[in-house]
Amino acid sequence: MRTSSSFNEKPYRSIMVITIALFLILTGKLFDLQIVNGGYYRELSSRNHIRSVIRPAPRGIIRDRNGVVLADNVPAFTVSLVSVEFDSTNTLLLGNLLQMNQQVLRARLDAAQSNPYRSTRIISGLTVEDAGRVADNLYRLGGVSVDILPRRRYSHSISFCHLIGYVGLADSTRVFEGELSGRTGLERILNQRLMGEHGVVREVVDAHGRVVERFQGGDVEPSPGENVTLTLDTRLQLIADSLIMSTGHPGAAVVLDYETGEILVLSSVPGFDLNQFIGGISEENWDRILNDPAKPLLNRSWATTYPPGSVYKIVSAAWLLESGIVNENTLPDPCYGTFHFAGSDFRCWSTHGRLNIAGALAQSCDTYFYRTSMLGDMDEMADFSGGYGMGAPVTEILPGEASGALPTRELLNELFGQGGWGLGNLMIASIGQGEVLATPIQIAVTAGLIASSGNLPALSIVVDKSYSGRNWETNTSEETFRIVREGMRQAVESSRGTMHNSMGYLPVVVFGKSGTAETGSGEDHAWVTGYIEEPQPIAFAVIIENGGHGGAVAGPVAAGIIEKMLEIAYETE
Amino acid sequence: MRQNEKPDWFFVVSLLLLLSIGLLSVYSASGSLKSLFTHQLYFILAGVIVFLGASVFPLRLLEESAPLIYGITLILLVLTILFGGGPAGRWLQAGPVNIQASEIAKLCVIVLSARWLPALRREFVPGGVPLYLSTVGVLTVLTLLQPDLGTAAAIVMIVFGMIYWAGFGFSWIFLFLSPLSAAISSIKFVSWITFTALLCGVLYRSGAKPRRWVFFLVMTSFIAAATPSAWGLLRPYQQARLTTFLNPEADPYGAGWNVIQSKVAVGSGGVTGQGFLKGSQNELAFLPARHTDFVFSVWAEEWGFIGSLFLLSLYAVLAWRILLGARRSLNPFNSTIGAGTAIFIIIHVAVNVGMTLGMMPVTGLPLPLITYGGSHIITEMMLLGFSYNVIRNWRSY
């Protein structure tokens, strides 16, 4: 009968044995649950008194490139309450223990009723003494619990306020009341990595809401958020801040390593103390920040645009060379201090005489640029500058990064109407005035591109390069880079250079370009940009709002940052 | 084909009892949503019709149409990946009907394996084994991308059960499994060494040629070396995202609330249960997904240890009768399809019930014939229909 069955005999037996084994395992577990522990579970189910208490995960720590902690966590005591389990006759007692206004407490209790089965935070940031008083009385306060929760703490917070940002209560509570999420800055952008996964503790509570025991087997430890190391250097950032502050004006400084693309300094002065925002900022403090005339909330290093003035000339000079309008030896008509064109006076800040392009950069002669740029095409200049990172965000990582602006035919038609503008707009744009707007970080990028012959890597803000910005397309020949660099070297080295007095004394070769940008109202903005090759290949940009002359006011800030770098380099040797 | 055998009363009675238990449990679990019960009734009626059809369907024709079934399944799986909807994005919405393609994938893999495995065992087909494994592999990967980790794992287990049934022996299964085992063993150095030692033992015992030695050792070492670095390249939150993507049912907080509530429900059933419609966990709606994944806890709470044991026994009897028929069958295709169905049922019951008791990870695998849902009931009834066909026509060759 069993012709083919002998063939299947062995598998049949094995599978039946496995089936019976599985059957017995499941039966055993059922026996354990339903008969051995049946009473326990029936007790639990009759009142369903298992309560889940969330244990928030500590957020990841943010450090600078040298391991200096910029944001970490400290324990803070919190009192929470499950509304259905709380006997409202205890309100007075709780209020006294917490030394809390009864009205405020009642309002919080009412709010807790909207989610009656969940643990709701009543007050956080308690001292050990306050929390201890409540903890001592927990036996008569059903539904109340005291927890230690991680609380965010910021160091050097005024210097890094715009970059790091702060945390606040999450807009949409994903899982639990009191969940934090990054509101601004890197806290917001890196939120996914920083936040970690919260844990859960299950407690068995009796009919009065008091904890009887920990429910075994249901605990999950919170897993802390990922730690993040930034490319920034706190030592340089702090020196940049104090140097800008000493000018008495608001300002910003950006320093980046043009060989790695790492951002070392993102300074914006004045700042504000992030720690005020923990657990909600008071109205008084908020008003003070908001009404400060120096606008500390304004982030000047990447979210604010300024007319770049003459620091833009390093880009427009590269464009003039690349488009063939001038070469290294072209000597246009001399600068007489004023250039008359089409019935208008285009003024230069001094009387320079006849200069080649390197000299025009070193002495920042506007007339040279008026006379030559008028032979070019406005859209081509805008397109060329776009390749240097202007007119669009350069990192695409930093929050609220500004684009800046470059004049094109389209833009000017939009602003002034067809025929409402002329060649003058191009001439003014070539010296970084008029419709040209840029952020300090964009200007630092242009210097970095000149320094690296267009090989500046994408900017990064996190050491592992997981957050990197975009790449560049300078379309510039090595010859052009060499000529522009020569002009920038002369601006510092030559006794007639605009930065000679402020930076010429430094013991390293500095390639620079100053800018004194007209603002239309008030004192000029003072700019410098440039780069050094030793001791570290960095490009920098500094702006002092309404500071006056670029070389004289912004130059010493840049020089001070370089001095600090030399000092660090000397110490580490 | 001759319809000359007596009905298998063990099979028929346990099937009918299981269907009735399913209806009772869904009725109890659906609470005020009685439309769920009505739907389930329709699903079961449709399933019975499918069963009757499959039990007289010419199995030779089924064998011939395996490639066609494979093609249709692939299309459905790809369509679901592209246009899937529903809570986990696993339903293909065609008008009023939601099709869960991963259920059909299980049917497909059983028919496909039944068609190929006996042939591969009987004679050497050049490239046959790799071809078979890659066809099944494509199906598994597409199921994984549904996303449905549970069903993909079930498919792998069913395939290896069927390979064993076809007579390949444990050495073969070990070698088939070696890429997967290598990946898993790479977690710890000790486990990798153990795995490699076992692999050498199996290769030695099977008298493998040097070429095969080199192939397996190089392949598994490569996989073992690549797995941790590939996983390590991901950031923790990306790893978490990947695991939740592949298995959305998994509670991200480990020993989840669902499982705890389910254990409380099962445990509170005690010896005799709380009685029909009297389960407090269920009636108070503390039990999550109580008409789908956790339907067993509803039954266990209401009918206690005795009821649970009865339910498990019905599955065991069903699997036993099918395996008996499969062993007897003279036709290798018929025999293998029966075995596949029995293995299908055993795996599903073990994984689903194990999950409700907190012994298995939470996956979306249904409890056969009982969990609410059309696609899986119709798939199961079709497989059972084919199996009944096999039992009754064991003489046909």
Interface residues (C-beta under 8 A of the other chain):
Chain A: R2 T3 S4 S5 F7 N8 E9 K10 P11 Y12 S14 I15 M16 I18 T19 I20 L22 F23 I25 L26 T27 K29 L30 F31 L33 Q34 I35 N37 G38 G39 Y40 Y41 R42 L44 S45 S46 N48 I50 S52 Q192 R193 E197 H198 G199 V200 R202 F215 G217 G218 D219 V220 S223 E226 S466
Chain B: G161 Y164 W165 G167 R235 P236 Y237 A240 P252 Y253 G254 A255 W257 I260 K263 V264 A265 V266 G267 S268 G269 G270 V271 S280 Q281 L284 F286 A300 E301 G304 F305 S308 L309 L312 S313 A316 A319 W320 L323 L324 A326 R327 R328 S329 L330 P332 S335 A339 A342 I343 I346 V349 A350 V353 G354 L357 G358 M359
